[in-house]
Amino acid sequence: MASQVTQPQVDGEFKPCAHDYQINCSSCRLNSLCLPLALESDDVRQLDEIIQRGKPLQKGEYLYREGDEFRSVYAVRSGTLKAYKTTDDGREQVTGFYFPGEILGMDGISNNMHASSARALETAAICEIPFTSLEKLSASMPSLQRHFFALMSREITEDQLLITLLSKNSADERIAALMLSISTRNARRKLSATKFRLPMSRVDIGNYLGLTVETVSRVFSRMQKMDILRVDNKEIEILDLDNVRALANVSS
Protein backbone atom coordinates (compact mmCIF):
# COMPACT_ATOMS: atom_id res chain seq x y z
CA MET A 1 0.00 0.00 0.00
CA ALA A 2 1.29 3.48 -0.88
CA SER A 3 2.90 5.65 1.75
CA GLN A 4 1.29 9.00 2.45
CA VAL A 5 3.64 11.92 2.31
CA THR A 6 3.96 15.68 1.91
CA GLN A 7 6.14 18.72 2.51
CA PRO A 8 9.96 18.70 2.08
CA GLN A 9 13.54 19.70 2.12
CA VAL A 10 15.50 22.45 0.42
CA ASP A 11 18.37 20.96 -1.55
CA GLY A 12 20.60 22.93 -3.91
CA GLU A 13 18.63 24.28 -6.83
CA PHE A 14 15.49 22.46 -5.68
CA LYS A 15 13.72 25.07 -3.51
CA PRO A 16 10.27 23.71 -2.74
CA CYS A 17 7.65 24.83 -0.27
CA ALA A 18 8.61 24.76 3.40
CA HIS A 19 7.57 21.95 5.76
CA ASP A 20 4.01 23.02 6.41
CA TYR A 21 1.35 20.41 6.90
CA GLN A 22 -1.30 23.10 6.56
CA ILE A 23 -0.21 24.04 3.03
CA ASN A 24 -3.03 23.94 0.48
CA CYS A 25 -3.39 24.09 -3.29
CA SER A 26 -4.13 27.81 -3.43
CA SER A 27 -0.91 28.70 -1.57
CA CYS A 28 1.36 26.15 -3.27
CA ARG A 29 4.04 27.64 -5.52
CA LEU A 30 3.61 24.69 -7.91
CA ASN A 31 -0.14 25.00 -8.39
CA SER A 32 0.23 26.44 -11.89
CA LEU A 33 1.86 23.15 -12.93
CA CYS A 34 -0.53 20.78 -11.15
CA LEU A 35 -3.82 22.66 -11.57
CA PRO A 36 -5.71 24.17 -14.50
CA LEU A 37 -5.16 27.93 -14.54
CA ALA A 38 -8.89 28.46 -15.19
CA LEU A 39 -10.05 26.93 -11.89
CA GLU A 40 -12.07 29.28 -9.71
CA SER A 41 -11.13 29.63 -6.04
CA ASP A 42 -14.14 27.56 -4.95
CA ASP A 43 -13.10 24.81 -7.37
CA VAL A 44 -9.58 24.86 -5.95
CA ARG A 45 -11.06 24.53 -2.46
CA GLN A 46 -13.05 21.45 -3.53
CA LEU A 47 -9.97 19.88 -5.07
CA ASP A 48 -7.92 20.68 -1.98
CA GLU A 49 -10.47 18.84 0.18
CA ILE A 50 -9.83 15.50 -1.56
CA ILE A 51 -6.03 15.73 -1.48
CA GLN A 52 -4.29 13.76 1.27
CA ARG A 53 -1.02 14.95 2.78
CA GLY A 54 1.11 13.19 5.35
CA LYS A 55 4.74 12.80 6.38
CA PRO A 56 7.53 13.27 3.84
CA LEU A 57 8.74 10.22 2.00
CA GLN A 58 12.35 9.56 2.99
CA LYS A 59 15.15 8.63 0.58
CA GLY A 60 14.77 5.02 -0.53
CA GLU A 61 11.15 4.69 0.61
CA TYR A 62 8.47 3.50 -1.79
CA LEU A 63 5.47 5.53 -2.83
CA TYR A 64 4.00 2.38 -4.39
CA ARG A 65 5.28 -0.92 -5.71
CA GLU A 66 4.75 -2.76 -8.95
CA GLY A 67 1.59 -4.86 -8.58
CA ASP A 68 0.05 -2.68 -5.83
CA GLU A 69 -3.64 -1.91 -6.19
CA PHE A 70 -4.21 1.41 -7.96
CA ARG A 71 -6.06 3.90 -5.76
CA SER A 72 -4.48 7.31 -6.28
CA VAL A 73 -2.36 9.49 -8.49
CA TYR A 74 0.36 11.59 -6.88
CA ALA A 75 1.73 15.10 -7.34
CA VAL A 76 5.36 15.72 -6.36
CA ARG A 77 5.69 18.82 -4.18
CA SER A 78 9.43 18.56 -3.58
CA GLY A 79 12.24 16.11 -4.03
CA THR A 80 12.55 13.59 -6.86
CA LEU A 81 11.31 10.05 -7.41
CA LYS A 82 12.29 7.38 -9.88
CA ALA A 83 9.93 4.88 -11.46
CA TYR A 84 11.14 1.47 -12.51
CA LYS A 85 9.95 -1.94 -13.63
CA THR A 86 11.41 -5.29 -12.66
CA THR A 87 12.51 -7.41 -15.61
CA ASP A 88 11.82 -11.14 -15.92
CA ASP A 89 15.29 -11.94 -14.60
CA GLY A 90 14.80 -9.69 -11.55
CA ARG A 91 16.77 -6.65 -12.73
CA GLU A 92 15.63 -3.06 -12.27
CA GLN A 93 14.83 -1.01 -15.37
CA VAL A 94 14.41 2.71 -14.66
CA THR A 95 11.53 4.13 -16.69
CA GLY A 96 11.43 7.72 -15.53
CA PHE A 97 12.29 10.47 -13.05
CA TYR A 98 9.67 12.72 -11.49
CA PHE A 99 10.35 16.28 -10.33
CA PRO A 100 8.28 18.83 -8.34
CA GLY A 101 5.05 19.77 -10.08
CA GLU A 102 4.83 16.47 -11.94
CA ILE A 103 2.21 13.74 -11.61
CA LEU A 104 2.92 10.03 -11.30
CA GLY A 105 0.98 6.85 -10.66
CA MET A 106 -1.13 6.98 -13.82
CA ASP A 107 0.34 3.67 -14.96
CA GLY A 108 -2.24 1.93 -12.77
CA ILE A 109 -5.37 3.37 -14.37
CA SER A 110 -5.89 0.77 -17.12
CA ASN A 111 -5.53 -2.44 -15.09
CA ASN A 112 -6.31 -1.04 -11.63
CA MET A 113 -2.79 -2.10 -10.63
CA HIS A 114 0.51 -0.23 -10.73
CA ALA A 115 2.72 -1.43 -13.60
CA SER A 116 5.88 0.00 -12.03
CA SER A 117 7.38 0.93 -8.67
CA ALA A 118 8.11 4.48 -7.49
CA ARG A 119 10.83 5.22 -4.94
CA ALA A 120 12.19 8.46 -3.48
CA LEU A 121 15.68 9.52 -4.58
CA GLU A 122 15.74 12.11 -1.78
CA THR A 123 13.31 13.38 0.85
CA ALA A 124 10.11 14.06 -1.07
CA ALA A 125 6.78 15.71 -0.31
CA ILE A 126 3.82 14.17 -2.11
CA CYS A 127 0.17 15.12 -2.53
CA GLU A 128 -1.97 11.98 -2.81
CA ILE A 129 -5.10 12.39 -4.94
CA PRO A 130 -7.59 9.49 -4.62
CA PHE A 131 -8.60 8.66 -8.18
CA THR A 132 -12.26 7.90 -7.45
CA SER A 133 -12.67 11.33 -5.85
CA LEU A 134 -10.79 12.95 -8.73
CA GLU A 135 -13.13 11.29 -11.26
CA LYS A 136 -16.23 12.57 -9.45
CA LEU A 137 -14.82 16.08 -9.16
CA SER A 138 -13.72 16.12 -12.82
CA ALA A 139 -17.30 15.40 -13.90
CA SER A 140 -18.35 18.79 -12.53
CA MET A 141 -15.17 20.62 -13.59
CA PRO A 142 -14.48 20.25 -17.33
CA SER A 143 -11.28 22.29 -17.06
CA LEU A 144 -9.93 19.87 -14.43
CA GLN A 145 -10.74 16.91 -16.65
CA ARG A 146 -9.02 18.53 -19.66
CA HIS A 147 -5.99 19.35 -17.53
CA PHE A 148 -5.76 15.76 -16.33
CA PHE A 149 -5.89 14.54 -19.93
CA ALA A 150 -3.08 16.98 -20.74
CA LEU A 151 -1.01 15.51 -17.88
CA MET A 152 -1.64 12.02 -19.25
CA SER A 153 -0.53 13.24 -22.67
CA ARG A 154 2.69 14.58 -21.16
CA GLU A 155 3.26 11.18 -19.54
CA ILE A 156 2.91 9.50 -22.95
CA THR A 157 5.31 12.04 -24.43
CA GLU A 158 7.87 11.21 -21.71
CA ASP A 159 7.53 7.50 -22.55
CA GLN A 160 8.15 8.33 -26.20
CA LEU A 161 11.21 10.35 -25.18
CA LEU A 162 12.67 7.29 -23.47
CA ILE A 163 12.10 5.20 -26.59
CA THR A 164 13.76 7.92 -28.68
CA LEU A 165 16.70 8.16 -26.26
CA LEU A 166 17.29 4.43 -26.36
CA SER A 167 17.15 4.43 -30.16
CA LYS A 168 19.99 6.96 -30.42
CA ASN A 169 23.35 5.43 -31.29
CA SER A 170 25.49 7.94 -29.46
CA ALA A 171 25.96 7.99 -25.70
CA ASP A 172 26.64 11.73 -26.02
CA GLU A 173 23.20 12.21 -27.57
CA ARG A 174 21.50 10.32 -24.77
CA ILE A 175 23.25 12.24 -21.99
CA ALA A 176 22.66 15.57 -23.75
CA ALA A 177 18.96 14.78 -24.19
CA LEU A 178 18.60 13.96 -20.49
CA MET A 179 20.40 17.17 -19.44
CA LEU A 180 18.13 19.13 -21.78
CA SER A 181 15.06 17.44 -20.29
CA ILE A 182 16.09 18.36 -16.74
CA SER A 183 16.92 21.90 -17.87
CA THR A 184 13.47 22.31 -19.44
CA ARG A 185 11.68 20.89 -16.41
CA ASN A 186 13.62 23.23 -14.10
CA ALA A 187 12.66 26.21 -16.25
CA ARG A 188 9.02 25.11 -16.04
CA ARG A 189 9.31 25.42 -12.24
CA LYS A 190 10.90 28.89 -12.52
CA LEU A 191 14.30 27.50 -11.44
CA SER A 192 17.63 27.82 -13.21
CA ALA A 193 17.73 26.06 -16.57
CA THR A 194 21.54 25.95 -16.52
CA LYS A 195 22.51 25.18 -12.91
CA PHE A 196 21.04 22.21 -11.08
CA ARG A 197 21.83 19.21 -8.92
CA LEU A 198 21.27 15.73 -10.29
CA PRO A 199 19.13 13.85 -7.76
CA MET A 200 19.83 10.51 -9.41
CA SER A 201 23.03 8.47 -9.33
CA ARG A 202 25.25 7.67 -12.30
CA VAL A 203 23.96 4.09 -11.95
CA ASP A 204 20.35 5.28 -12.37
CA ILE A 205 21.29 7.49 -15.32
CA GLY A 206 23.05 4.59 -17.03
CA ASN A 207 20.14 2.26 -16.32
CA TYR A 208 17.63 4.76 -17.72
CA LEU A 209 19.67 5.49 -20.85
CA GLY A 210 20.96 1.97 -21.51
CA LEU A 211 24.58 2.90 -20.80
CA THR A 212 27.24 1.61 -18.43
CA VAL A 213 28.24 3.74 -15.45
CA GLU A 214 31.73 4.06 -16.97
CA THR A 215 30.27 5.41 -20.21
CA VAL A 216 28.14 7.95 -18.35
CA SER A 217 31.22 9.20 -16.48
CA ARG A 218 33.29 9.36 -19.69
CA VAL A 219 30.60 11.41 -21.48
CA PHE A 220 30.38 13.89 -18.60
CA SER A 221 34.17 14.22 -18.60
CA ARG A 222 34.23 14.73 -22.37
CA MET A 223 31.51 17.40 -22.23
CA GLN A 224 33.41 19.16 -19.47
CA LYS A 225 36.62 19.19 -21.54
CA MET A 226 34.61 20.64 -24.44
CA ASP A 227 33.33 23.42 -22.14
CA ILE A 228 29.73 22.30 -22.69
CA LEU A 229 29.12 21.33 -19.06
CA ARG A 230 30.77 21.98 -15.74
CA VAL A 231 30.45 18.84 -13.62
CA ASP A 232 31.19 18.66 -9.90
CA ASN A 233 29.94 15.28 -8.71
CA LYS A 234 26.15 15.80 -8.89
CA GLU A 235 26.29 19.57 -9.45
CA ILE A 236 25.79 20.45 -13.11
CA GLU A 237 26.20 23.76 -14.91
CA ILE A 238 25.31 23.94 -18.59
CA LEU A 239 27.87 26.29 -20.14
CA ASP A 240 26.67 26.00 -23.74
CA LEU A 241 22.96 25.28 -24.02
CA ASP A 242 22.98 25.53 -27.82
CA ASN A 243 25.69 22.87 -27.99
CA VAL A 244 23.68 20.62 -25.67
CA ARG A 245 20.69 21.04 -28.01
CA ALA A 246 22.90 20.26 -31.00
CA LEU A 247 24.28 17.11 -29.35
CA ALA A 248 20.74 16.01 -28.50
CA ASN A 249 19.60 16.78 -32.06
CA VAL A 250 16.98 19.21 -30.76
CA SER A 251 16.39 22.57 -32.43
CA SER A 252 16.33 25.67 -30.21
C-alpha positions in Angstrom: 0.0 0.0 0.0 1.3 3.5 -0.9 2.9 5.6 1.8 1.3 9.0 2.4 3.6 11.9 2.3 4.0 15.7 1.9 6.1 18.7 2.5 10.0 18.7 2.1 13.5 19.7 2.1 15.5 22.5 0.4 18.4 21.0 -1.6 20.6 22.9 -3.9 18.6 24.3 -6.8 15.5 22.5 -5.7 13.7 25.1 -3.5 10.3 23.7 -2.7 7.6 24.8 -0.3 8.6 24.8 3.4 7.6 21.9 5.8 4.0 23.0 6.4 1.4 20.4 6.9 -1.3 23.1 6.6 -0.2 24.0 3.0 -3.0 23.9 0.5 -3.4 24.1 -3.3 -4.1 27.8 -3.4 -0.9 28.7 -1.6 1.4 26.1 -3.3 4.0 27.6 -5.5 3.6 24.7 -7.9 -0.1 25.0 -8.4 0.2 26.4 -11.9 1.9 23.2 -12.9 -0.5 20.8 -11.2 -3.8 22.7 -11.6 -5.7 24.2 -14.5 -5.2 27.9 -14.5 -8.9 28.5 -15.2 -10.0 26.9 -11.9 -12.1 29.3 -9.7 -11.1 29.6 -6.0 -14.1 27.6 -5.0 -13.1 24.8 -7.4 -9.6 24.9 -5.9 -11.1 24.5 -2.5 -13.1 21.5 -3.5 -10.0 19.9 -5.1 -7.9 20.7 -2.0 -10.5 18.8 0.2 -9.8 15.5 -1.6 -6.0 15.7 -1.5 -4.3 13.8 1.3 -1.0 15.0 2.8 1.1 13.2 5.4 4.7 12.8 6.4 7.5 13.3 3.8 8.7 10.2 2.0 12.3 9.6 3.0 15.1 8.6 0.6 14.8 5.0 -0.5 11.1 4.7 0.6 8.5 3.5 -1.8 5.5 5.5 -2.8 4.0 2.4 -4.4 5.3 -0.9 -5.7 4.8 -2.8 -8.9 1.6 -4.9 -8.6 0.1 -2.7 -5.8 -3.6 -1.9 -6.2 -4.2 1.4 -8.0 -6.1 3.9 -5.8 -4.5 7.3 -6.3 -2.4 9.5 -8.5 0.4 11.6 -6.9 1.7 15.1 -7.3 5.4 15.7 -6.4 5.7 18.8 -4.2 9.4 18.6 -3.6 12.2 16.1 -4.0 12.5 13.6 -6.9 11.3 10.0 -7.4 12.3 7.4 -9.9 9.9 4.9 -11.5 11.1 1.5 -12.5 9.9 -1.9 -13.6 11.4 -5.3 -12.7 12.5 -7.4 -15.6 11.8 -11.1 -15.9 15.3 -11.9 -14.6 14.8 -9.7 -11.5 16.8 -6.7 -12.7 15.6 -3.1 -12.3 14.8 -1.0 -15.4 14.4 2.7 -14.7 11.5 4.1 -16.7 11.4 7.7 -15.5 12.3 10.5 -13.0 9.7 12.7 -11.5 10.3 16.3 -10.3 8.3 18.8 -8.3 5.0 19.8 -10.1 4.8 16.5 -11.9 2.2 13.7 -11.6 2.9 10.0 -11.3 1.0 6.8 -10.7 -1.1 7.0 -13.8 0.3 3.7 -15.0 -2.2 1.9 -12.8 -5.4 3.4 -14.4 -5.9 0.8 -17.1 -5.5 -2.4 -15.1 -6.3 -1.0 -11.6 -2.8 -2.1 -10.6 0.5 -0.2 -10.7 2.7 -1.4 -13.6 5.9 0.0 -12.0 7.4 0.9 -8.7 8.1 4.5 -7.5 10.8 5.2 -4.9 12.2 8.5 -3.5 15.7 9.5 -4.6 15.7 12.1 -1.8 13.3 13.4 0.9 10.1 14.1 -1.1 6.8 15.7 -0.3 3.8 14.2 -2.1 0.2 15.1 -2.5 -2.0 12.0 -2.8 -5.1 12.4 -4.9 -7.6 9.5 -4.6 -8.6 8.7 -8.2 -12.3 7.9 -7.4 -12.7 11.3 -5.8 -10.8 12.9 -8.7 -13.1 11.3 -11.3 -16.2 12.6 -9.4 -14.8 16.1 -9.2 -13.7 16.1 -12.8 -17.3 15.4 -13.9 -18.4 18.8 -12.5 -15.2 20.6 -13.6 -14.5 20.2 -17.3 -11.3 22.3 -17.1 -9.9 19.9 -14.4 -10.7 16.9 -16.7 -9.0 18.5 -19.7 -6.0 19.3 -17.5 -5.8 15.8 -16.3 -5.9 14.5 -19.9 -3.1 17.0 -20.7 -1.0 15.5 -17.9 -1.6 12.0 -19.3 -0.5 13.2 -22.7 2.7 14.6 -21.2 3.3 11.2 -19.5 2.9 9.5 -22.9 5.3 12.0 -24.4 7.9 11.2 -21.7 7.5 7.5 -22.6 8.1 8.3 -26.2 11.2 10.4 -25.2 12.7 7.3 -23.5 12.1 5.2 -26.6 13.8 7.9 -28.7 16.7 8.2 -26.3 17.3 4.4 -26.4 17.2 4.4 -30.2 20.0 7.0 -30.4 23.3 5.4 -31.3 25.5 7.9 -29.5 26.0 8.0 -25.7 26.6 11.7 -26.0 23.2 12.2 -27.6 21.5 10.3 -24.8 23.2 12.2 -22.0 22.7 15.6 -23.8 19.0 14.8 -24.2 18.6 14.0 -20.5 20.4 17.2 -19.4 18.1 19.1 -21.8 15.1 17.4 -20.3 16.1 18.4 -16.7 16.9 21.9 -17.9 13.5 22.3 -19.4 11.7 20.9 -16.4 13.6 23.2 -14.1 12.7 26.2 -16.2 9.0 25.1 -16.0 9.3 25.4 -12.2 10.9 28.9 -12.5 14.3 27.5 -11.4 17.6 27.8 -13.2 17.7 26.1 -16.6 21.5 25.9 -16.5 22.5 25.2 -12.9 21.0 22.2 -11.1 21.8 19.2 -8.9 21.3 15.7 -10.3 19.1 13.8 -7.8 19.8 10.5 -9.4 23.0 8.5 -9.3 25.2 7.7 -12.3 24.0 4.1 -12.0 20.3 5.3 -12.4 21.3 7.5 -15.3 23.0 4.6 -17.0 20.1 2.3 -16.3 17.6 4.8 -17.7 19.7 5.5 -20.9 21.0 2.0 -21.5 24.6 2.9 -20.8 27.2 1.6 -18.4 28.2 3.7 -15.5 31.7 4.1 -17.0 30.3 5.4 -20.2 28.1 8.0 -18.3 31.2 9.2 -16.5 33.3 9.4 -19.7 30.6 11.4 -21.5 30.4 13.9 -18.6 34.2 14.2 -18.6 34.2 14.7 -22.4 31.5 17.4 -22.2 33.4 19.2 -19.5 36.6 19.2 -21.5 34.6 20.6 -24.4 33.3 23.4 -22.1 29.7 22.3 -22.7 29.1 21.3 -19.1 30.8 22.0 -15.7 30.4 18.8 -13.6 31.2 18.7 -9.9 29.9 15.3 -8.7 26.1 15.8 -8.9 26.3 19.6 -9.5 25.8 20.5 -13.1 26.2 23.8 -14.9 25.3 23.9 -18.6 27.9 26.3 -20.1 26.7 26.0 -23.7 23.0 25.3 -24.0 23.0 25.5 -27.8 25.7 22.9 -28.0 23.7 20.6 -25.7 20.7 21.0 -28.0 22.9 20.3 -31.0 24.3 17.1 -29.4 20.7 16.0 -28.5 19.6 16.8 -32.1 17.0 19.2 -30.8 16.4 22.6 -32.4 16.3 25.7 -30.2 
